[in-house]
Amino acid sequence: MNSFIDRLAPQRIVIFRALQLGDMLCSVPALRALRRTAPHAHIALIGLPWAQAFVDRYPALIDELIVFPGATGFPEQREDDSALPAFIDAMRQRAFDLAIQLHGSGGITNDIVCRFGARAYAGFVQPGEIAHSGCFIEWPDMLPEPHRYLALTNAMGAPRESDALSFDLTAQDEADYVSLAAAHGIEAHRLVLIHPGAQLPSRRWPAARFAQVADALAADGWQIGVTGTAAEAELTATVLGLMAAPALHLAGSTSLGSLAALVDRARLVVCNDTGMSHIAAAMRTPSVVVASGSDTRRWAPLDRERHRVLADYPHCRPCAYRVCPYGHECALNIAVPDVVQAARDMLALDRNANPAAPCTLHAARASDVSAHEEVRHVA
């Protein structure tokens, strides 16, 4: 029997997923499955303004970004319904063959997407939600994030090829990394990245604890690089200020592509459960993830050998708060020695890693760095 997509044979597809980087990376396996099944369709993404960088990054999967203007119930941007009627009118004029709600469990998102005037719809519904015509499945609450969206594309008749995240580096990314490495004296063969930021304060392990982990690893001879966005410079500076050992301050120095190239070269990433964790997963770079508040069943990396997740589970988890009102028990119950030991265990498995003397920021000769730059991670 022909599948939903085979019967529809869509030429114009629109996908609603107005979310941040980590969320978008988790949808890449489903986007690959959809493109493989509809290779000639024009696929548009309705997303946040930043997502133009995502569309540019994945031109084989997405052809166009349509910026979502925001609405009540969508906290990723200003919750304002004033532009919504004109936006829906514009979507109706596009006359899409298929509109896919890939944003989340359903509810208000379905109310918006199902007003686009598409020829057919697909997506998720919450238990007890009114039935929608098309290919809708009940929100698979027990699955990891990438598998939720693969469940939908599979139901549509687009079976998965792989559940692995991916992030292909461009020539510009590589050139930007070379400039970054030269400017900061990065020694990739012993580089450990410390990433203390996360969009929500409730998802952040304390900066002082990141500093203690960084000091312990620097004492083992690893070169420490502290990363973050420009907006997180105050947080990353706090980590460096609390450290006794020297470290590279890389916050605000990278684009999305050069950050991924940096992660690709690093021996280890230590971070919160945030977009950086998903970049490490996509680049196949080992990581230690301190998961505060989040649903680890949903968001933890799929490869538990390459990525170590440390989490505590008080009664209030998973957390729905921006700022924890309960004393941040889930974060504070993760001890520094446990994170340090997890990091050391991961680094001990890396045959290409080569630490220097304790607390040495720059040690390698230029020729050594060049030689080690040829090392790449393999899946």
Phi, psi and omega per residue, in radians:
M1 nan 2.405 3.121
N2 -1.149 2.547 3.141
S3 -1.399 3.018 3.103
F4 -0.969 -0.814 -3.125
I5 -1.213 -0.695 3.121
D6 -1.054 -0.758 3.139
R7 -1.164 -0.642 -3.081
L8 -1.387 -0.611 -3.083
A9 0.809 1.007 -3.032
P10 -1.231 2.428 3.050
Q11 -1.855 -0.349 -3.136
R12 -2.298 1.936 -3.072
I13 -2.075 2.405 3.030
V14 -2.166 2.369 -3.124
I15 -2.048 2.214 3.082
F16 -1.692 2.011 3.060
R17 -2.741 1.456 -3.048
A18 -1.672 1.311 -3.013
L19 -2.374 -3.131 -3.045
Q20 -1.544 -3.116 -2.976
L21 -0.990 -0.898 -3.092
G22 -1.029 -0.713 3.109
D23 -1.087 -0.723 -3.102
M24 -1.198 -0.698 3.113
L25 -1.072 -0.620 3.137
C26 -1.204 -0.306 3.131
S27 -1.592 -0.119 -3.075
V28 -1.022 -0.764 3.108
P29 -1.013 -0.677 3.109
A30 -1.208 -0.672 3.096
L31 -1.114 -0.659 3.075
R32 -1.084 -0.765 -3.133
A33 -1.099 -0.718 3.138
L34 -1.140 -0.792 -3.127
R35 -1.126 -0.657 3.137
R36 -1.106 -0.566 -3.112
T37 -1.514 -0.469 3.132
A38 -2.204 1.194 -2.967
P39 -1.157 -0.415 -3.058
H40 -1.860 0.034 -3.121
A41 -1.304 2.617 2.968
H42 -1.501 2.056 -3.067
I43 -1.956 2.086 3.118
A44 -1.883 2.528 3.092
L45 -1.944 2.217 2.952
I46 -1.604 1.981 -3.042
G47 -2.552 -3.037 3.093
L48 -1.319 2.811 -3.108
P49 -0.968 -0.639 -3.112
W50 -1.089 -0.386 -2.977
A51 -1.205 -0.083 3.012
Q52 -1.038 -0.629 3.089
A53 -1.129 -0.609 3.101
F54 -1.191 -0.793 3.127
V55 -1.083 -0.741 3.105
D56 -1.104 -0.556 -3.105
R57 -1.278 -0.532 -3.052
Y58 -2.150 1.051 -3.099
P59 -1.137 -0.382 3.113
A60 -1.332 -0.298 -3.091
L61 -1.829 -0.666 -3.052
I62 -2.210 2.347 -3.105
D63 -1.706 -0.352 -2.978
E64 -2.793 2.550 2.979
L65 -1.852 2.298 2.959
I66 -1.986 2.079 -3.048
V67 -1.348 2.210 3.079
F68 -1.361 2.261 -3.062
P69 -1.383 -0.166 -3.109
G70 1.775 2.752 3.130
A71 -2.891 2.848 3.077
T72 -1.072 2.300 -3.125
G73 1.688 0.032 3.123
F74 -2.122 1.508 -2.980
P75 -1.276 -0.086 -3.134
E76 -1.178 -0.265 3.074
Q77 -2.584 -3.101 -3.080
R78 -1.051 2.238 -3.087
E79 -1.478 1.627 -3.051
D80 -2.489 2.157 -3.106
D81 -1.547 0.003 -2.966
S82 -1.088 -0.585 -3.107
A83 -1.622 -0.025 -3.023
L84 -1.178 -0.782 -3.138
P85 -1.015 -0.771 3.137
A86 -1.161 -0.634 3.110
F87 -1.101 -0.802 -3.141
I88 -1.130 -0.689 3.074
D89 -1.040 -0.735 3.136
A90 -1.130 -0.655 3.105
M91 -1.173 -0.669 3.126
R92 -1.119 -0.636 3.125
Q93 -1.185 -0.406 3.136
R94 -1.298 -0.320 3.082
A95 0.877 1.014 3.124
F96 -1.211 2.563 3.050
D97 -1.318 -0.622 -3.061
L98 -2.500 2.250 3.027
A99 -2.007 2.179 -3.067
I100 -1.975 2.172 3.067
Q101 -1.573 1.687 -3.118
L102 -1.914 0.331 -3.027
H103 -1.462 -0.714 -3.068
G104 3.134 -2.652 -2.914
S105 -1.270 -0.272 3.117
G106 2.216 -2.391 3.104
G107 1.147 -2.187 -3.050
I108 -1.108 -0.481 3.108
T109 -1.148 -0.728 3.073
N110 -1.118 -0.640 3.124
D111 -1.024 -0.634 3.128
I112 -1.350 -0.916 -3.037
V113 -1.072 -0.665 -3.084
C114 -1.339 0.110 3.015
R115 -1.799 0.111 -3.066
F116 -1.349 -0.174 -3.135
G117 1.256 0.460 3.129
A118 -1.309 2.829 3.118
R119 -1.230 -0.502 3.130
A120 -2.683 2.812 -3.091
Y121 -2.321 2.724 3.028
A122 -2.589 2.702 3.127
G123 2.860 -2.729 -3.100
F124 -2.022 2.653 3.024
V125 -2.261 2.579 3.071
Q126 -1.422 2.726 3.060
P127 -0.979 2.269 3.135
G128 1.461 -0.061 3.136
E129 -1.267 2.590 3.123
I130 -1.011 2.455 -3.109
A131 -1.168 2.501 3.066
H132 -2.056 2.496 3.105
S133 -1.298 2.561 -3.116
G134 2.057 -2.604 -3.137
C135 -1.925 1.587 3.112
F136 -2.047 2.416 3.090
I137 -2.135 2.700 3.090
E138 -1.163 2.421 -3.110
W139 -0.940 2.068 -3.067
P140 -1.418 1.379 -2.946
D141 -1.102 -0.422 -3.044
M142 -1.564 -0.090 -3.051
L143 -1.589 2.672 2.953
P144 -1.066 2.726 -3.012
E145 -0.936 -0.896 -3.132
P146 -1.052 -0.585 -3.095
H147 -1.280 -0.407 3.102
R148 -1.106 -0.778 -3.076
Y149 -1.373 -0.529 3.014
L150 -1.157 -0.549 3.084
A151 -1.087 -0.667 3.128
L152 -1.247 -0.851 -3.133
T153 -1.091 -0.594 3.075
N154 -1.122 -0.756 3.115
A155 -1.107 -0.498 3.122
M156 -1.380 -0.206 -3.110
G157 1.731 0.426 3.093
A158 -2.109 1.409 -3.075
P159 -1.135 2.618 -3.082
R160 -1.291 2.610 2.999
E161 -1.671 -0.633 -3.138
S162 -2.802 2.647 3.063
D163 -1.745 0.140 -3.096
A164 -1.320 2.432 2.985
L165 -1.244 2.735 3.136
S166 -2.556 2.649 3.109
F167 -2.693 1.765 -3.085
D168 -1.444 2.251 3.109
L169 -1.438 2.506 3.104
T170 -1.747 2.971 3.075
A171 -1.069 -0.618 3.117
Q172 -1.178 -0.684 3.075
D173 -1.024 -0.793 -3.124
E174 -1.110 -0.746 3.133
A175 -1.126 -0.703 3.115
D176 -1.123 -0.659 3.104
Y177 -1.129 -0.761 3.136
V178 -1.010 -0.736 3.114
S179 -1.146 -0.723 3.130
L180 -1.104 -0.775 -3.125
A181 -1.113 -0.695 3.130
A182 -1.185 -0.697 -3.094
A183 -1.184 -0.601 -3.038
H184 -1.884 -0.099 -3.107
G185 1.212 0.744 -3.117
I186 -1.246 2.303 3.088
E187 -2.014 1.633 -2.927
A188 -1.081 -0.507 -3.090
H189 -1.192 -0.196 3.103
R190 -2.417 0.444 -3.065
L191 -1.533 2.188 3.001
V192 -2.062 2.199 -3.127
L193 -1.684 2.285 3.063
I194 -1.915 2.096 -3.068
H195 -2.145 1.668 -3.003
P196 -1.498 -0.121 -3.035
G197 -1.526 2.874 2.987
A198 -2.885 2.654 -3.075
Q199 -1.047 -0.708 -3.121
L200 -1.752 2.291 3.067
P201 -0.991 -0.541 3.140
S202 -1.167 -0.251 3.141
R203 -1.714 0.071 -3.039
R204 -1.766 2.193 2.921
W205 -1.224 2.578 -3.051
P206 -1.010 2.455 3.140
A207 -1.023 -0.663 -3.132
A208 -1.082 -0.578 -3.137
R209 -1.316 -0.655 3.017
F210 -1.032 -0.706 3.141
A211 -1.094 -0.712 3.130
Q212 -1.156 -0.696 3.084
V213 -1.105 -0.785 -3.137
A214 -1.062 -0.741 3.112
D215 -1.091 -0.731 -3.138
A216 -1.105 -0.721 -3.120
L217 -1.304 -0.583 3.048
A218 -1.112 -0.653 3.106
A219 -1.149 -0.379 3.061
D220 -1.447 -0.074 3.107
G221 1.765 0.137 3.130
W222 -1.497 2.515 3.027
Q223 -1.436 2.197 -3.072
I224 -1.744 2.245 3.002
G225 -2.089 2.202 -3.140
V226 -1.755 2.094 -3.027
T227 -1.969 2.838 3.103
G228 2.927 3.024 3.067
T229 -1.375 2.954 3.079
A230 -1.050 -0.613 3.138
A231 -1.193 -0.329 -3.134
E232 -1.710 0.203 -3.056
A233 -1.060 -0.611 3.121
E234 -1.139 -0.718 3.115
L235 -1.149 -0.812 -3.119
T236 -1.172 -0.616 3.082
A237 -1.138 -0.602 3.076
T238 -1.082 -0.769 3.109
V239 -1.043 -0.822 -3.137
L240 -1.125 -0.655 -3.137
G241 -1.160 -0.471 3.136
L242 -1.531 -0.191 -3.140
M243 -1.420 2.596 3.001
A244 -1.594 -0.563 -3.110
A245 -1.482 2.717 3.059
P246 -1.290 2.666 3.137
A247 -2.689 2.822 3.082
L248 -1.511 2.277 3.080
H249 -1.702 1.796 -3.021
L250 -1.861 0.032 -3.109
A251 -1.090 2.317 3.126
G252 1.376 0.004 -3.087
S253 -1.679 -0.064 -3.016
T254 -2.166 2.538 2.862
S255 -1.446 3.057 3.068
L256 -1.021 -0.750 -3.107
G257 -1.202 -0.754 -3.138
S258 -1.257 -0.488 3.022
L259 -1.119 -0.770 3.109
A260 -1.100 -0.688 3.094
A261 -1.136 -0.650 3.080
L262 -1.125 -0.804 3.101
V263 -1.061 -0.676 -3.137
D264 -1.036 -0.625 -3.119
R265 -1.467 -0.437 -3.027
A266 -1.148 2.707 3.088
R267 -1.456 -0.457 -3.072
L268 -2.829 2.577 2.991
V269 -2.068 2.314 3.013
V270 -2.031 2.100 -2.967
C271 -2.685 3.033 2.943
N272 -1.417 3.033 3.073
D273 -1.391 1.506 -3.036
T274 -2.598 -2.957 -3.088
G275 -0.988 -0.574 3.137
M276 -1.068 -0.622 3.087
S277 -1.068 -0.711 -3.119
H278 -1.265 -0.572 3.051
I279 -1.125 -0.763 3.097
A280 -1.045 -0.726 3.113
A281 -1.112 -0.743 -3.125
A282 -1.159 -0.571 -3.114
M283 -1.568 -0.020 -3.121
R284 1.085 0.541 3.107
T285 -1.681 2.242 -3.131
P286 -0.983 2.575 -3.122
S287 -2.535 2.718 2.934
V288 -2.069 2.072 -3.027
V289 -1.967 2.099 3.021
V290 -1.593 1.902 -3.013
A291 -1.737 1.807 3.132
S292 -1.828 2.137 3.007
G293 1.439 -0.638 -3.003
S294 -1.260 2.857 3.069
D295 -1.455 1.725 -3.061
T296 -1.144 -0.493 3.076
R297 -1.048 -0.567 -3.096
R298 -1.564 -0.735 -2.899
W299 -1.858 -0.238 -3.100
A300 -1.131 2.590 3.085
P301 -0.988 2.557 -3.099
L302 -1.216 -0.599 -3.105
D303 -1.531 1.699 -3.075
R304 -1.419 -0.113 3.043
E305 -1.472 -0.695 -3.140
R306 -1.407 -0.433 -3.056
H307 -2.218 2.135 3.138
R308 -1.725 2.186 3.133
V309 -1.914 2.186 3.094
L310 -1.947 2.178 -3.068
A311 -2.617 2.650 3.025
D312 -2.079 2.636 -2.976
Y313 -2.211 1.316 3.002
P314 -1.212 2.997 -3.031
H315 -1.116 -0.392 -3.060
C316 -1.501 0.028 -3.122
R317 -1.605 2.485 0.007
P318 -1.285 2.644 -2.979
C319 -1.609 2.399 3.085
A320 -1.899 0.125 -3.052
Y321 -1.704 2.557 3.002
R322 -1.246 -0.797 3.080
V323 -2.087 2.246 -3.077
C324 -1.132 2.237 3.100
P325 -1.637 0.069 -3.004
Y326 -2.027 0.316 3.127
G327 1.557 0.124 3.058
H328 0.986 0.775 -3.097
E329 -1.004 -0.719 -3.070
C330 -1.099 -0.561 3.100
A331 -1.424 -0.798 -3.048
L332 -1.199 -0.360 3.119
N333 -1.413 -0.057 3.030
I334 -1.635 1.958 -3.020
A335 -1.497 2.610 3.120
V336 -1.007 -0.812 -3.131
P337 -1.022 -0.556 3.132
D338 -1.198 -0.686 3.125
V339 -1.223 -0.740 3.110
V340 -1.049 -0.776 -3.127
Q341 -1.138 -0.711 3.099
A342 -1.073 -0.729 3.124
A343 -1.123 -0.775 3.126
R344 -1.104 -0.677 3.111
D345 -1.084 -0.737 -3.131
M346 -1.192 -0.746 -3.122
L347 -1.158 -0.539 3.134
A348 -1.150 -0.358 -3.137
L349 -1.481 -0.172 -3.025
D350 -1.596 1.854 -3.117
R351 -1.268 -0.302 -3.130
N352 -1.631 -0.094 -3.138
A353 -1.360 2.581 -3.057
N354 -2.620 1.467 -3.130
P355 -1.186 2.840 3.141
A356 -1.900 -2.740 3.086
A357 -1.202 2.749 -3.117
P358 -0.960 2.399 3.021
C359 0.981 0.624 3.102
T360 -1.706 2.089 -3.113
L361 -1.392 -0.804 3.135
H362 -2.228 2.118 -3.085
A363 -2.322 -0.591 -2.965
A364 -1.375 2.554 2.974
R365 -1.265 2.749 -3.113
A366 -0.993 -0.669 -3.138
S367 -1.149 -0.627 3.124
D368 -1.146 -0.773 3.141
V369 -1.068 -0.763 -3.127
S370 -1.068 -0.725 -3.135
A371 -1.126 -0.765 -3.102
H372 -1.228 -0.387 -3.138
E373 -1.136 -0.331 -3.140
E374 -1.349 -0.250 -3.135
V375 -1.275 2.327 3.100
R376 -2.273 2.656 3.048
H377 -1.306 2.582 3.085
V378 -2.104 2.599 -3.108
A379 -1.192 nan nan
